[in-house]
């Protein structure tokens, strides 16, 4: 029987009344941290699931000083479920960033919001609420505007503090930094709006020490969000969606999509310097999220979600608080799964859309990140204008076709799922897909067999608290966590 304890409660401050990311049933923040052990389930929890499912998201406690809230301003909160021997324990925890601690001490919001103009951009609070990954046996939360990562204990998810990679890095890292589970490395980039060369690129080793860093020269400030890695290379993005430079010069900001400027993808050796990068030009677009990439002879093959309309057409009568709905809705950005090829011998590039459906928020078996894989599990964009998903598509990257899908019951939505390899798994898709599923008022965990996702969930686990719509998720293999903990203990002995 599920046993639930309340670990901490707080009073949520008043927020602007017409902002859907504060008051819509899908996103309303929660006001307590809980621990729920021995979770009840409908269907047995498979005993060959071993690890932690963590999803990050935005859960604002205090309003920005201006009172104008953007979803990305919300404080980071992780919702984490630990699986072992057929049992599951759920915890949700705030990411206790320096900014949130200062606000809790003051009892009020101290920072501007993303909607407050460019002058406020450099003073934004690092909410660390965008993504999460496992590196060196700890979970690390990441910020959409390239902030310092925050370290979380893999057992109780308390915040251990900002991560400076052994004292060598006090600046930001990309929201979608990459954890190479085969080498134990963390690969990241950082960008700036106001200082050349506008991008930095680095690698952190399996002991959390910065092993390589270099400057990447860009023609101006950009807004890259993701990247690709292969076994020997990283592919960085220079895309023609950026802040209007004329307005930046007078301290204002407005997104500009330049259809006369190509998308550029820079291929750099994993431990290379900025002078080693090779740029490949493709059609103008913007890309929030990539799927996977690998080396194929002289070529790098890469899959990601190319946006057809990076800047949506917003009706003039739209209230200012709802303008962000258009930019945070895949239904308006129209992402399409696209294959890119970059030939390192000839310098030629090619691209083609391989699926015309509106999907995004992909996951793969992370053991295959950076090497050739077959299956991507993409999620279907919900019809309502928010960052919500309505089901899972299993896509065969080799045959370039959909081979299975599961659509959620009407009125339910999900975020990004994770792939959990079955203990002793023998093939790429031998495992489970796991995701939080909600109807706004309540939440569950769904578990699907990854090989037969269309058959529906084999297990549903009701949760004792709502899970607001969030951002990105990660699966931490139990063996990886235990091995890293043992390595640190031995190093300290």
VEXDREN-2710 file (C-alpha; in Angstrom, 1 decimal):
% VEXDREN-2710
k/r/px/py/pz
1/UNK/0.0/0.0/0.0
2/UNK/1.3/3.4/-0.9
3/UNK/2.6/5.4/2.1
4/UNK/3.0/9.1/1.6
5/UNK/4.8/11.7/3.7
6/UNK/4.9/15.5/3.1
7/UNK/8.5/16.6/3.3
8/UNK/8.1/20.4/2.8
9/UNK/5.3/22.9/2.0
10/UNK/5.3/26.5/1.0
11/UNK/2.9/29.3/0.1
12/UNK/2.8/30.1/-3.6
13/UNK/2.8/33.8/-4.3
14/UNK/0.0/35.4/-6.4
15/UNK/0.6/35.4/-10.1
16/UNK/-1.0/37.2/-13.1
17/UNK/-4.5/35.8/-13.5
18/UNK/-4.6/35.3/-17.2
19/UNK/-1.4/33.4/-17.7
20/UNK/-2.2/29.8/-18.8
21/UNK/1.1/28.5/-17.5
22/UNK/0.1/29.4/-14.0
23/UNK/-3.6/28.6/-13.9
24/UNK/-4.3/26.1/-16.6
25/UNK/-5.0/22.7/-15.0
26/UNK/-2.1/21.2/-16.9
27/UNK/0.5/23.5/-15.5
28/UNK/-0.6/24.8/-12.1
29/UNK/2.4/24.6/-9.8
30/UNK/2.3/22.3/-6.7
31/UNK/3.0/23.6/-3.2
32/UNK/4.6/20.6/-1.5
33/UNK/7.3/18.1/-1.8
34/UNK/6.3/14.5/-1.0
35/UNK/7.8/11.0/-0.7
36/UNK/5.5/8.1/-1.6
37/UNK/6.9/4.6/-1.1
38/UNK/5.6/1.1/-2.1
39/UNK/3.4/2.7/-4.8
40/UNK/0.3/0.8/-5.7
41/UNK/-0.1/-0.2/-9.3
42/UNK/-2.6/-1.5/-11.8
43/UNK/-0.6/-4.4/-13.3
44/UNK/2.6/-5.6/-11.8
45/UNK/5.7/-3.4/-11.9
46/UNK/8.3/-5.4/-13.9
47/UNK/11.1/-6.7/-11.7
48/UNK/13.6/-6.2/-14.5
49/UNK/13.3/-2.4/-14.3
50/UNK/16.3/-1.1/-12.3
51/UNK/17.0/2.6/-12.1
52/UNK/15.5/6.1/-11.8
53/UNK/13.1/8.0/-14.0
54/UNK/13.5/11.7/-13.5
55/UNK/11.6/14.5/-15.2
56/UNK/12.4/18.2/-14.8
57/UNK/10.0/21.1/-15.2
58/UNK/9.1/24.6/-14.0
59/UNK/7.2/25.1/-10.7
60/UNK/7.2/28.8/-9.8
61/UNK/7.1/29.8/-6.1
62/UNK/7.5/33.6/-6.5
63/UNK/6.4/35.8/-9.4
64/UNK/9.0/37.8/-11.3
65/UNK/9.5/41.3/-10.0
66/UNK/7.6/42.7/-12.9
67/UNK/4.7/40.2/-12.4
68/UNK/5.0/39.1/-16.1
69/UNK/5.6/35.3/-16.0
70/UNK/7.1/33.2/-18.8
71/UNK/7.0/29.4/-18.4
72/UNK/10.8/29.2/-18.6
73/UNK/11.0/31.5/-15.5
74/UNK/9.6/28.9/-13.2
75/UNK/11.8/27.3/-10.6
76/UNK/13.1/23.8/-11.4
77/UNK/11.3/20.9/-9.8
78/UNK/12.2/17.2/-10.5
79/UNK/9.7/14.4/-10.3
80/UNK/11.6/11.3/-9.7
81/UNK/10.6/7.6/-9.4
82/UNK/13.0/4.9/-8.3
83/UNK/12.4/1.4/-9.5
84/UNK/13.9/-1.7/-7.9
85/UNK/12.8/-5.4/-7.6
86/UNK/9.2/-4.7/-8.7
87/UNK/8.7/-1.7/-6.3
88/UNK/8.6/2.0/-7.0
89/UNK/9.2/5.1/-4.8
90/UNK/8.2/8.6/-6.0
91/UNK/9.7/12.0/-4.8
92/UNK/9.3/15.5/-6.1
93/UNK/12.0/18.0/-5.1
94/UNK/12.6/21.7/-5.9
95/UNK/16.0/22.4/-7.4
96/UNK/17.5/24.7/-4.7
97/UNK/19.3/27.1/-6.9
98/UNK/21.1/30.1/-5.5
99/UNK/18.4/32.3/-6.9
100/UNK/15.6/30.4/-5.3
101/UNK/17.4/30.3/-2.0
102/UNK/17.8/34.1/-2.1
103/UNK/14.1/34.5/-2.8
104/UNK/13.0/32.2/-0.1
105/UNK/15.2/34.2/2.3
106/UNK/13.6/37.4/1.1
107/UNK/10.1/36.0/0.9
108/UNK/9.5/37.5/-2.5
109/UNK/10.6/37.4/-6.1
110/UNK/13.9/39.1/-6.8
111/UNK/14.5/38.5/-10.5
112/UNK/13.1/39.8/-13.8
113/UNK/11.3/37.5/-16.1
114/UNK/12.1/36.4/-19.7
115/UNK/9.3/38.7/-20.9
116/UNK/10.9/41.8/-19.4
117/UNK/13.2/42.7/-22.3
118/UNK/16.8/42.2/-23.3
119/UNK/18.2/44.3/-20.5
120/UNK/16.8/41.8/-18.0
121/UNK/18.2/38.8/-19.9
122/UNK/21.6/38.9/-18.3
123/UNK/20.0/39.0/-14.8
124/UNK/17.6/36.1/-15.2
125/UNK/17.5/33.6/-12.4
126/UNK/19.1/30.3/-13.4
127/UNK/16.0/28.2/-12.6
128/UNK/17.7/24.9/-13.8
129/UNK/14.3/23.7/-14.8
130/UNK/14.8/22.6/-18.5
131/UNK/16.6/19.3/-18.7
132/UNK/18.2/16.6/-16.5
133/UNK/20.8/13.9/-17.1
134/UNK/23.0/11.5/-15.2
135/UNK/26.7/12.1/-15.2
136/UNK/29.3/10.8/-12.7
137/UNK/26.6/9.0/-10.7
138/UNK/24.7/12.2/-10.0
139/UNK/21.7/13.8/-11.7
140/UNK/22.4/17.3/-13.1
141/UNK/19.7/19.8/-13.9
142/UNK/20.1/22.3/-16.8
143/UNK/18.8/25.7/-17.8
144/UNK/17.5/26.8/-21.2
145/UNK/19.6/29.9/-21.2
146/UNK/22.9/28.1/-20.5
147/UNK/23.3/28.3/-16.7
148/UNK/25.6/26.4/-14.4
149/UNK/24.2/22.9/-13.9
150/UNK/23.0/21.8/-10.4
151/UNK/23.9/18.5/-8.9
152/UNK/21.2/16.2/-7.3
153/UNK/21.8/13.3/-5.0
154/UNK/20.6/10.2/-7.0
155/UNK/19.0/8.6/-4.0
156/UNK/16.9/11.4/-2.3
157/UNK/17.3/14.1/-5.0
158/UNK/18.4/16.8/-2.6
159/UNK/20.3/19.6/-4.3
160/UNK/24.1/19.3/-3.7
161/UNK/24.9/22.7/-5.3
162/UNK/26.1/24.2/-8.6
163/UNK/28.5/22.1/-10.6
164/UNK/31.8/23.8/-11.6
165/UNK/33.5/20.6/-12.9
166/UNK/36.1/20.4/-10.2
167/UNK/36.5/24.2/-9.9
168/UNK/37.4/24.7/-13.5
169/UNK/34.1/26.1/-15.0
170/UNK/31.9/28.8/-13.5
171/UNK/30.0/29.6/-16.7
172/UNK/26.9/28.0/-18.3
173/UNK/26.3/24.9/-20.2
174/UNK/23.7/24.1/-22.9
175/UNK/20.2/23.0/-21.9
176/UNK/20.7/19.8/-23.9
177/UNK/24.2/18.8/-23.0
178/UNK/25.0/15.2/-23.9
179/UNK/25.9/12.3/-21.5
180/UNK/27.8/9.6/-23.4
181/UNK/27.0/6.5/-21.3
182/UNK/29.7/4.5/-23.0
183/UNK/32.6/6.8/-22.1
184/UNK/31.1/8.6/-19.1
185/UNK/31.7/12.0/-20.7
186/UNK/29.5/15.1/-20.7
187/UNK/29.6/17.2/-23.9
188/UNK/28.3/20.8/-23.8
189/UNK/28.3/24.2/-25.4
190/UNK/27.8/27.6/-24.0
191/UNK/26.6/30.8/-25.8
192/UNK/26.6/34.5/-25.2
193/UNK/24.5/37.4/-26.4
194/UNK/27.0/40.2/-25.9
195/UNK/30.6/38.9/-26.2
196/UNK/32.6/37.4/-29.0
197/UNK/33.2/34.7/-30.1
198/UNK/29.6/34.0/-28.9
199/UNK/30.0/30.2/-28.3
200/UNK/32.2/27.9/-26.3
201/UNK/32.4/24.1/-26.6
202/UNK/33.7/21.6/-24.0
203/UNK/34.0/18.0/-22.7
204/UNK/33.9/16.9/-19.1
205/UNK/35.4/13.5/-18.3
206/UNK/33.8/10.6/-16.3
207/UNK/35.4/11.9/-13.1
208/UNK/33.7/15.3/-13.6
209/UNK/36.9/17.1/-14.6
210/UNK/36.9/19.6/-17.5
211/UNK/39.1/17.8/-20.1
212/UNK/38.7/20.1/-23.2
213/UNK/37.3/23.5/-23.9
214/UNK/37.5/25.8/-26.9
215/UNK/36.0/29.0/-28.5
216/UNK/33.7/28.7/-31.5
217/UNK/33.5/31.8/-33.6
218/UNK/30.0/32.8/-34.8
219/UNK/29.0/35.8/-37.0
220/UNK/26.8/37.1/-34.2
221/UNK/24.8/36.1/-31.1
222/UNK/22.6/33.1/-31.7
223/UNK/20.0/30.9/-29.9
224/UNK/21.2/27.3/-30.3
225/UNK/19.3/24.9/-28.2
226/UNK/20.6/21.4/-29.0
227/UNK/23.4/19.5/-30.7
228/UNK/24.4/16.1/-31.9
229/UNK/27.3/13.8/-30.8
230/UNK/28.8/10.8/-32.6
231/UNK/31.7/8.6/-31.4
232/UNK/34.3/11.1/-32.6
233/UNK/32.5/14.3/-33.4
234/UNK/30.1/16.9/-32.1
235/UNK/27.7/18.8/-34.4
236/UNK/26.9/22.4/-33.3
237/UNK/24.1/24.5/-34.6
238/UNK/24.2/28.1/-36.0
239/UNK/20.6/28.7/-37.0
240/UNK/18.9/31.8/-38.6
241/UNK/16.5/32.4/-35.6
242/UNK/18.0/35.0/-33.3
243/UNK/17.4/38.3/-31.5
244/UNK/17.1/41.2/-34.0
245/UNK/20.6/42.7/-33.8
246/UNK/19.4/46.3/-34.4
247/UNK/17.1/46.0/-31.4
248/UNK/19.7/44.4/-29.3
249/UNK/21.9/47.4/-29.9
250/UNK/19.3/49.6/-28.1
251/UNK/18.6/47.2/-25.3
252/UNK/15.5/45.6/-26.7
253/UNK/14.8/42.1/-28.1
254/UNK/12.5/40.6/-30.7
255/UNK/13.0/37.2/-32.4
256/UNK/13.9/37.4/-36.0
257/UNK/13.8/34.4/-38.5
258/UNK/16.0/35.2/-41.5
259/UNK/14.8/33.0/-44.4
260/UNK/17.7/34.3/-46.5
261/UNK/20.3/32.9/-44.2
262/UNK/21.2/29.2/-44.3
263/UNK/21.2/26.9/-41.3
264/UNK/24.8/26.0/-40.5
265/UNK/25.9/22.9/-38.7
266/UNK/29.5/22.8/-37.4
267/UNK/31.3/19.4/-37.2
268/UNK/34.1/19.5/-34.6
269/UNK/36.2/16.6/-33.3
270/UNK/35.1/15.7/-29.8
271/UNK/38.3/17.1/-28.3
272/UNK/39.1/19.5/-31.1
273/UNK/39.7/23.3/-31.1
274/UNK/37.6/26.0/-32.8
275/UNK/40.0/26.0/-35.8
276/UNK/39.1/22.4/-36.5
277/UNK/35.3/23.0/-37.1
278/UNK/33.8/22.5/-40.5
279/UNK/30.6/24.2/-41.4
280/UNK/27.8/22.7/-43.5
281/UNK/25.0/24.7/-44.9
282/UNK/21.3/23.6/-45.1
283/UNK/17.9/25.1/-45.6
284/UNK/16.9/27.9/-43.0
285/UNK/15.1/26.5/-40.0
286/UNK/15.1/26.3/-36.3
287/UNK/15.5/23.1/-34.3
288/UNK/14.7/22.6/-30.6
289/UNK/15.5/18.9/-30.3
290/UNK/17.7/16.3/-32.0
291/UNK/17.2/12.5/-32.0
292/UNK/20.6/10.9/-32.7
293/UNK/23.6/10.9/-35.0
294/UNK/26.3/8.5/-36.0
295/UNK/29.3/8.1/-38.4
296/UNK/28.7/6.2/-41.7
297/UNK/31.9/6.0/-43.7
298/UNK/32.8/9.6/-44.7
299/UNK/29.4/10.9/-43.6
300/UNK/27.7/11.9/-40.4
301/UNK/24.0/11.0/-40.4
302/UNK/21.9/13.0/-38.1
303/UNK/18.2/13.1/-37.2
304/UNK/16.3/16.0/-35.7
305/UNK/13.1/18.0/-35.8
306/UNK/13.2/20.7/-38.4
307/UNK/10.6/23.5/-37.8
308/UNK/8.6/24.6/-40.8
309/UNK/7.4/27.8/-39.1
310/UNK/9.9/28.8/-36.4
311/UNK/8.0/32.1/-35.8
312/UNK/4.3/31.4/-35.8
313/UNK/1.6/33.8/-37.1
314/UNK/0.1/35.3/-33.9
315/UNK/-3.4/36.9/-34.1
316/UNK/-3.3/40.6/-33.3
317/UNK/-5.9/40.3/-30.6
318/UNK/-3.9/37.7/-28.6
319/UNK/-3.4/38.9/-24.9
320/UNK/0.2/39.4/-24.1
321/UNK/0.2/36.6/-21.4
322/UNK/-0.8/34.1/-24.1
323/UNK/1.6/35.1/-26.8
324/UNK/4.1/32.6/-25.4
325/UNK/1.6/29.8/-26.1
326/UNK/2.3/30.1/-29.8
327/UNK/6.1/29.8/-29.3
328/UNK/5.7/26.9/-26.9
329/UNK/3.4/24.9/-29.1
330/UNK/4.6/22.3/-31.6
331/UNK/1.2/22.7/-33.4
332/UNK/2.3/26.2/-34.5
333/UNK/6.1/25.5/-35.0
334/UNK/5.3/22.5/-37.1
335/UNK/8.4/20.3/-36.4
336/UNK/9.1/17.5/-38.9
337/UNK/11.5/14.6/-38.4
338/UNK/14.4/15.2/-40.8
339/UNK/17.5/13.3/-41.9
340/UNK/20.7/15.4/-42.4
341/UNK/23.9/14.1/-44.0
342/UNK/27.3/15.9/-43.7
343/UNK/30.1/14.4/-45.9
344/UNK/33.4/15.1/-44.3
345/UNK/35.3/14.1/-47.5
346/UNK/33.4/16.2/-50.1
347/UNK/32.1/19.0/-47.8
348/UNK/28.6/18.4/-49.2
349/UNK/25.4/18.3/-47.1
350/UNK/21.9/17.0/-47.8
351/UNK/18.6/16.9/-45.9
352/UNK/15.1/15.4/-46.3
353/UNK/12.0/15.2/-44.2
354/UNK/11.2/11.6/-43.5
355/UNK/7.9/12.0/-41.6
356/UNK/5.2/14.6/-42.3
357/UNK/3.5/14.2/-38.9
358/UNK/3.7/16.8/-36.1
359/UNK/5.8/15.1/-33.5
360/UNK/8.6/16.1/-31.1
361/UNK/10.1/15.3/-27.7
362/UNK/11.9/12.1/-28.7
363/UNK/13.7/9.5/-26.7
364/UNK/16.0/6.6/-27.7
365/UNK/17.8/3.9/-25.8
366/UNK/20.5/6.1/-24.4
367/UNK/23.1/3.4/-24.7
368/UNK/23.0/4.1/-28.5
369/UNK/23.5/7.9/-28.3
370/UNK/26.1/8.7/-30.9
371/UNK/26.2/5.4/-32.6
372/UNK/23.9/3.8/-35.2
373/UNK/20.5/2.9/-33.9
374/UNK/17.2/1.9/-35.3
375/UNK/14.4/3.1/-33.1
376/UNK/13.2/6.5/-32.0
377/UNK/10.2/7.0/-29.7
378/UNK/8.7/10.3/-30.7
379/UNK/5.7/12.0/-29.0
380/UNK/2.6/13.4/-30.7
381/UNK/1.9/17.1/-30.3
382/UNK/-1.4/17.6/-28.5
383/UNK/-4.0/19.8/-30.3
384/UNK/-4.2/22.4/-27.5
385/UNK/-1.7/25.2/-27.8
386/UNK/0.7/24.1/-25.1
387/UNK/3.9/22.1/-24.6
388/UNK/1.9/18.9/-24.2
389/UNK/1.9/15.5/-25.9
390/UNK/-0.8/13.0/-26.6
391/UNK/0.9/9.7/-27.4
392/UNK/3.9/7.8/-28.6
393/UNK/5.1/6.9/-32.1
394/UNK/7.7/4.2/-32.5
395/UNK/9.8/5.1/-35.6
396/UNK/12.3/3.0/-37.5
397/UNK/15.1/5.3/-38.6
398/UNK/16.6/2.6/-40.9
399/UNK/13.4/1.9/-42.8
400/UNK/12.3/5.5/-42.3
401/UNK/8.7/4.7/-41.4
402/UNK/6.4/4.5/-38.4
403/UNK/6.1/1.0/-37.1
404/UNK/3.8/1.4/-34.1
405/UNK/2.0/4.0/-32.0
406/UNK/-0.1/4.5/-28.9
407/UNK/-2.6/7.4/-28.5
408/UNK/-3.5/8.4/-24.9
409/UNK/-7.2/8.5/-23.9
410/UNK/-8.9/11.8/-24.6
411/UNK/-8.3/14.3/-21.9
412/UNK/-4.9/12.9/-20.9
413/UNK/-1.5/14.2/-21.8
414/UNK/2.2/13.3/-21.3
415/UNK/5.6/14.7/-21.7
416/UNK/8.9/13.2/-22.9
417/UNK/9.1/9.5/-22.1
418/UNK/12.3/7.6/-21.2
419/UNK/13.6/4.2/-22.3
420/UNK/14.5/1.8/-19.6
421/UNK/16.6/-1.2/-20.8
422/UNK/15.4/-4.4/-19.4
423/UNK/17.9/-6.1/-17.0
424/UNK/19.9/-8.4/-19.3
425/UNK/18.4/-6.9/-22.4
426/UNK/19.7/-8.4/-25.7
427/UNK/18.5/-5.9/-28.3
428/UNK/18.1/-2.1/-28.8
429/UNK/14.3/-2.1/-28.1
430/UNK/14.3/-4.8/-25.4
431/UNK/13.0/-2.6/-22.5
432/UNK/10.3/-0.3/-21.4
433/UNK/9.0/3.2/-22.0
434/UNK/8.0/5.1/-18.9
435/UNK/6.2/8.5/-18.7
436/UNK/4.1/10.6/-16.3
437/UNK/0.5/10.9/-17.7
438/UNK/-2.0/13.4/-16.4
439/UNK/-5.5/14.7/-16.8
440/UNK/-4.7/17.9/-14.9
441/UNK/-6.3/16.9/-11.7
442/UNK/-4.4/13.7/-11.1
443/UNK/-1.3/11.9/-12.4
444/UNK/-0.1/8.3/-13.1
445/UNK/3.0/6.6/-14.4
446/UNK/2.5/4.5/-17.5
447/UNK/4.9/1.7/-18.4
448/UNK/4.8/0.2/-21.9
449/UNK/6.7/-2.7/-23.4
450/UNK/8.9/-0.8/-25.9
451/UNK/8.7/-3.6/-28.5
452/UNK/4.9/-3.5/-28.5
453/UNK/4.0/0.1/-27.4
454/UNK/0.8/0.1/-29.5
455/UNK/-0.7/-2.6/-27.2
456/UNK/-0.9/0.1/-24.5
457/UNK/0.6/0.3/-21.0
458/UNK/1.3/-2.9/-19.1
459/UNK/1.4/-1.1/-15.8
460/UNK/-0.2/2.1/-14.5
461/UNK/0.9/3.6/-11.2
462/UNK/-1.4/6.2/-9.6
463/UNK/0.5/9.0/-7.9
464/UNK/-0.7/10.8/-4.7
465/UNK/0.0/14.2/-6.1
466/UNK/-0.5/16.1/-9.4
467/UNK/2.5/16.3/-11.8
468/UNK/2.3/19.6/-13.7
469/UNK/3.3/19.6/-17.4
470/UNK/7.0/19.8/-17.6
471/UNK/10.0/19.7/-19.9
472/UNK/12.6/16.9/-20.3
473/UNK/13.3/13.6/-18.7
474/UNK/16.1/11.0/-18.3
475/UNK/16.5/7.4/-17.3
476/UNK/19.4/6.7/-14.9
477/UNK/20.4/3.1/-15.0
478/UNK/20.8/1.7/-11.5
479/UNK/24.0/-0.1/-12.3
480/UNK/25.6/3.2/-13.6
481/UNK/24.6/5.0/-10.4
482/UNK/26.0/2.3/-8.1
483/UNK/29.2/1.9/-10.1
484/UNK/29.9/5.7/-9.9
485/UNK/29.2/5.8/-6.2
486/UNK/31.6/2.9/-5.6
487/UNK/34.2/4.6/-7.8
488/UNK/34.0/7.8/-5.7
489/UNK/34.2/5.8/-2.4
490/UNK/37.3/4.0/-3.6
491/UNK/38.9/7.2/-4.8
492/UNK/38.3/8.7/-1.3
493/UNK/39.6/5.7/0.6
END
